[in-house]
Every structure is written in structure tokens, then in C-alpha cells.
Amino acid sequence: MEIAIIGGGASGLMAALAARSEGCSVTIYERCKRVGRKLLATGNGRCNMTNTGACIDNYYGHDPGFIIPALKRFWVRETMEYFGSLGILCKTEQGGKVYPYSDTASSVLDVLRREAAVTGVKTVCDFDVCSAKRTRNGSGKEFTLKSYSGQTVAADRLIIAAGGKAAPDLGSNGSGYELLRSFGHSITELRPSLVQLKTEGDTAKKLKGIKLNAKLTAAGRIESGELLFTDYGISGPPVFSLSARVTPGDTVSADIMPEYSKEQVEDMLFERAAYLYNTPIEEFFTGMLNKRVGQTILKQCGCSPLSRTAAELSPEEIKRIAESIKRWRFRITGTMSWNNAQVTKGGALTDEFDPHTMQSKLVAGLYACGEVLDIDGDCGGYNLQWAWSSGRIAGLCAAQ
Ligand SMILES: Cc1cc2nc3c(=O)[nH]c(=O)nc-3n(C[C@H](O)[C@H](O)[C@H](O)COP(=O)(O)OP(=O)(O)OC[C@H]3O[C@@H](n4cnc5c(N)ncnc54)[C@H](O)[C@@H]3O)c2cc1C
């Protein structure tokens, strides 16, 4: 049996190796010059392969429960064992993030490519699939693929592993959705995720370039780490993580002194006002907070002009300042573009696929895996885990 796989990314490579292990003839059709380009960029070049805590709560989509069979069949332990068998020694870092011990994403791609070569998976690069059809042709094959350059190939089974729309420079340009649509599949609303957030007003712009250690809260989730102010809004690891959950109109609340309680911050400010009583409040935060951040908070709390002395701050003003430090609110107006995003929120409606096999319920012999499906995960190795798991299942089941 001949299996064609559109896309040589994480899920496509995994699907190919699984299908090949069942004895099928497998060909990956990849639009880029090489397979796995995106993999090289993952985890800042270190490839955060999975997360030891990955569970259903880390995944989103119309029906996150779609991942449950994958979770039972081929999940974190099986993935780490599988990569171990290919030669990857894994290490687990803070937050359960798993990386190759070599700290290089290229080693993950290297072992996948080596295994593909050794086992006889065929890869055809520079093959940008423009159409996929289920038409019995002369050779008796079920599917026919055409490339933009006019090549035509046929296969008995087809796996669409073409990724989403995020980071198009790395290969996935959303064409997988169009291919699935052409088979009658529904595509849910698509949005960038794991991406920087745009905020209302010009506060972030005025503070552009400043980094703070902060605890961010939004949509019932808390994320800590470095918060970065930019031209358009906010960035940094905790912002990326929250972007999977927030929607325009939501508010992100930043605690910029997370080591202290609100009462402690209030006490500190009252004491400060007492010993700096003669100092203009322009200097009130010198030595405690970034100067521009401090001045912005003072202005937002209505404490202008900044030439007033600390002694002139009223108890209500001091309480308002403490509240701002602990709950500095940023209203989200949107996200940065697909070019900046790591993953796609939304995708092919999972109701139309069998979660045990990844096979289409509309077209027999058609499978999909990875980001092209309406499943996205948090930041921290969860998206690759989905790519490995769904790819493995699609490959094994397509081969049966
Ligand atoms: C910068 C960056 C860093 C990331 N870091 C991490 C991380 O550390 N951990 C983590 O879990 N996740 C990370 N992600 C997300 C993760 O990489 C993706 O979710 C995952 O790669 C999706 O796998 P996939 O196989 O579905 O799609 P992809 O890996 O995108 O692969 C799809 C492939 O299909 C090819 N293709 C598309 N259309 C066609 C077509 N018409 N014809 C032929 N080929 C086609 C593309 O060129 C591409 O090679 C990161 C993403 C980015 C952009």
C-alpha cells in the first residue's frame, strides 16, 4: 500500500515513520527545500519536545476531549521512549519542559531524518501540493496529488500533516486547511496563538523596551516571568503563555512586585512617603521600580503633577498606587500577526475525524494530524506533543 503524506513537519515525519514501521510504502511531499524547518526553530533552537505534565487542561479547540484516545495510546512517556530509541537523551527542566540533552533542536530533526532514510521513507521536497482529490485513476490509487509545478502523484491513503498558518516563513502557510476544505471538511475560526498581545492605549508604547519580572493573570490563569513592553503592547514568556487563553476585550493584570503582598507594598509606600517627604514624587520610586514605570503608575493613579512632594500624597493615593503595582491592568485589543505566532488556534473541525485513528469521517482513506486539526496547546512543549501523538496514530492507522 502506498501512503502519501502532505507536510514534512513534526507530525508528518512521525506519521511517516509509524506507517513505514507497518511495512507500507510511504512518501512525504514537502513544499520547502528540506523537511522539518520549523522543528529547528522550536524552543529557541533547543526544541521543547514535550512536557511531563501535559494533560487535557493544556489543550484548546471546540472539543479538547478529542485528544483523549491519543493521551491513552501514545503520550509523553511513549514519546520520550520513542525518541530514546532513536538516540535522543531527554532532560526535564522547570515546569516539566522536556528538551534533548544536547540542547539543540537539530538533533531531534537529525534522528527523525536518519530513521526515515534508514527505514526507506521517501521524501520529495519542493513539492507544493495545490490540489488533492479522491479519484480512482488508471493505477487504481484512491488519491491524486498535484503540485504547483504541475507534477501529479497517486496514493492509496492520504495523510494531511500540513500544519497551520503560524510562522509561514517556516513552511506552513495554511494550505492544509484549503486541501481539507476541498474534501468537504469544516475549518473553524483561525487565530494566531502563543504570540505577543496588543494592548489598548499608549502605556506600553511609552514603556517600550522595559522588562519587568511580573506575575500576570488573565482568563483564570496565572503566568510568571519576564514581561516586556513594546510598541504595540506586551510580550515575553508569560504573555505568550496567556495568549492561548485570552481574547480581545479581556484584561491582563500584572503584579509587578510579586514577591510582596498588597499589604506589604502599601506599608512600604507609606514608609517611603514618610522618609522621602520632601522629595518630588518624580523620584518617589527611584531604587524601587524602573523610573519610567514608577512615573507612569503615578500618573495613571492621578498623582500629577510629579513635582508634588511625597508628603503631599494622600493615604487614598498611596493605596491606589499599591493597588496598581499589584494589579496593573492592560486591556487586550488583539494579537500580533501570523508571522509572530508559534501556533494556530482553530483548524479542521475535530467532530469530522475519528480520534482513535485520525481518519476523516467524510472521506475514507483520508487522515489528518498535527496543527491542521482544531487542537492547540499551551506554551511549553504541548504543541509538539500533539504533533507526535496525532502523527503516530494517523501513520499507524493509515497503514492498517
Ligand atoms: C518559532 C516556533 C517555536 C516553537 N517552539 C515550540 C516548542 O519548543 N515546543 C512545542 O511544543 N511547540 C513549539 N512550536 C509549535 C510547533 O512547532 C508546532 O505546533 C508543530 O511543529 C506542528 O507540527 P505540524 O507537523 O502539524 O506542522 P509543521 O511543523 O508546521 O509542519 C507542516 C509542514 O507541512 C509543509 N506544508 C504545508 N503546506 C504544504 C503543501 N501544500 N504541500 C507540501 N507541504 C506543505 C510545511 O512546509 C511544513 O514543513 C513552535 C513554533 C514556532 C513557529
The ligand as an SDF file (V2000), in Angstrom:
LIG
                    3D

 53 58  0  0  0  0  0  0  0  0999 V2000
    9.2690   29.6550   16.3480 C   0  0  0  0  0  0  0  0  0  0  0  0
    8.4570   28.4900   16.8780 C   0  0  0  0  0  0  0  0  0  0  0  0
    8.8680   27.8380   18.0340 C   0  0  0  0  0  0  0  0  0  0  0  0
    8.1140   26.7760   18.5360 C   0  0  0  0  0  0  0  0  0  0  0  0
    8.5760   26.1180   19.6300 N   0  0  0  0  0  0  0  0  0  0  0  0
    7.8700   25.0650   20.1040 C   0  0  0  0  0  0  0  0  0  0  0  0
    8.3770   24.2950   21.1910 C   0  0  0  0  0  0  0  0  0  0  0  0
    9.5020   24.5000   21.6670 O   0  0  0  0  0  0  0  0  0  0  0  0
    7.6020   23.2850   21.6710 N   0  0  0  0  0  0  0  0  0  0  0  0
    6.3800   22.9710   21.1180 C   0  0  0  0  0  0  0  0  0  0  0  0
    5.7160   22.0570   21.6040 O   0  0  0  0  0  0  0  0  0  0  0  0
    5.9090   23.6510   20.0560 N   0  0  0  0  0  0  0  0  0  0  0  0
    6.6260   24.6630   19.5190 C   0  0  0  0  0  0  0  0  0  0  0  0
    6.1620   25.3250   18.4230 N   0  0  0  0  0  0  0  0  0  0  0  0
    4.9150   24.8290   17.7690 C   0  0  0  0  0  0  0  0  0  0  0  0
    5.2070   23.5500   16.9760 C   0  0  0  0  0  0  0  0  0  0  0  0
    6.4030   23.7140   16.2480 O   0  0  0  0  0  0  0  0  0  0  0  0
    4.0640   23.2090   16.0220 C   0  0  0  0  0  0  0  0  0  0  0  0
    2.8450   23.1500   16.7070 O   0  0  0  0  0  0  0  0  0  0  0  0
    4.3370   21.8720   15.3300 C   0  0  0  0  0  0  0  0  0  0  0  0
    5.5190   21.9550   14.5720 O   0  0  0  0  0  0  0  0  0  0  0  0
    3.1780   21.4900   14.4220 C   0  0  0  0  0  0  0  0  0  0  0  0
    3.5590   20.3390   13.7030 O   0  0  0  0  0  0  0  0  0  0  0  0
    2.8420   20.0130   12.3080 P   0  0  0  0  0  0  0  0  0  0  0  0
    3.5200   18.8240   11.7670 O   0  0  0  0  0  0  0  0  0  0  0  0
    1.3810   19.9620   12.4790 O   0  0  0  0  0  0  0  0  0  0  0  0
    3.1300   21.2780   11.3800 O   0  0  0  0  0  0  0  0  0  0  0  0
    4.5110   21.9030   10.8780 P   0  0  0  0  0  0  0  0  0  0  0  0
    5.6070   21.5290   11.7950 O   0  0  0  0  0  0  0  0  0  0  0  0
    4.2150   23.3170   10.6260 O   0  0  0  0  0  0  0  0  0  0  0  0
    4.7840   21.1460    9.5030 O   0  0  0  0  0  0  0  0  0  0  0  0
    3.9540   21.3020    8.3950 C   0  0  0  0  0  0  0  0  0  0  0  0
    4.7770   21.0410    7.1530 C   0  0  0  0  0  0  0  0  0  0  0  0
    3.9260   20.9730    6.0120 O   0  0  0  0  0  0  0  0  0  0  0  0
    4.5190   21.6490    4.9330 C   0  0  0  0  0  0  0  0  0  0  0  0
    3.4370   22.0520    4.0180 N   0  0  0  0  0  0  0  0  0  0  0  0
    2.4360   22.9200    4.2800 C   0  0  0  0  0  0  0  0  0  0  0  0
    1.6110   23.0030    3.2380 N   0  0  0  0  0  0  0  0  0  0  0  0
    2.1010   22.1760    2.2740 C   0  0  0  0  0  0  0  0  0  0  0  0
    1.6920   21.8600    0.9470 C   0  0  0  0  0  0  0  0  0  0  0  0
    0.5940   22.3900    0.3940 N   0  0  0  0  0  0  0  0  0  0  0  0
    2.4540   20.9760    0.2290 N   0  0  0  0  0  0  0  0  0  0  0  0
    3.5670   20.4100    0.7690 C   0  0  0  0  0  0  0  0  0  0  0  0
    3.9950   20.6870    2.0360 N   0  0  0  0  0  0  0  0  0  0  0  0
    3.2720   21.5610    2.7720 C   0  0  0  0  0  0  0  0  0  0  0  0
    5.2340   22.8080    5.5900 C   0  0  0  0  0  0  0  0  0  0  0  0
    6.2430   23.3390    4.7780 O   0  0  0  0  0  0  0  0  0  0  0  0
    5.7640   22.1550    6.8620 C   0  0  0  0  0  0  0  0  0  0  0  0
    7.0480   21.6070    6.6820 O   0  0  0  0  0  0  0  0  0  0  0  0
    6.9040   26.3710   17.8820 C   0  0  0  0  0  0  0  0  0  0  0  0
    6.5050   27.0300   16.7300 C   0  0  0  0  0  0  0  0  0  0  0  0
    7.2730   28.0830   16.2130 C   0  0  0  0  0  0  0  0  0  0  0  0
    6.8270   28.7600   14.9560 C   0  0  0  0  0  0  0  0  0  0  0  0
  1  2  1  0
  2  3  1  0
  2 52  2  0
  3  4  2  0
  4  5  1  0
  4 50  1  0
  5  6  2  0
  6  7  1  0
  6 13  1  0
  7  8  2  0
  7  9  1  0
  9 10  1  0
 10 11  2  0
 10 12  1  0
 12 13  2  0
 13 14  1  0
 14 15  1  0
 14 50  1  0
 15 16  1  0
 16 17  1  0
 16 18  1  0
 18 19  1  0
 18 20  1  0
 20 21  1  0
 20 22  1  0
 22 23  1  0
 23 24  1  0
 24 25  2  0
 24 26  1  0
 24 27  1  0
 27 28  1  0
 28 29  2  0
 28 30  1  0
 28 31  1  0
 31 32  1  0
 32 33  1  0
 33 34  1  0
 33 48  1  0
 34 35  1  0
 35 36  1  0
 35 46  1  0
 36 37  1  0
 36 45  1  0
 37 38  2  0
 38 39  1  0
 39 40  1  0
 39 45  2  0
 40 41  1  0
 40 42  2  0
 42 43  1  0
 43 44  2  0
 44 45  1  0
 46 47  1  0
 46 48  1  0
 48 49  1  0
 50 51  2  0
 51 52  1  0
 52 53  1  0
M  END
$$$$
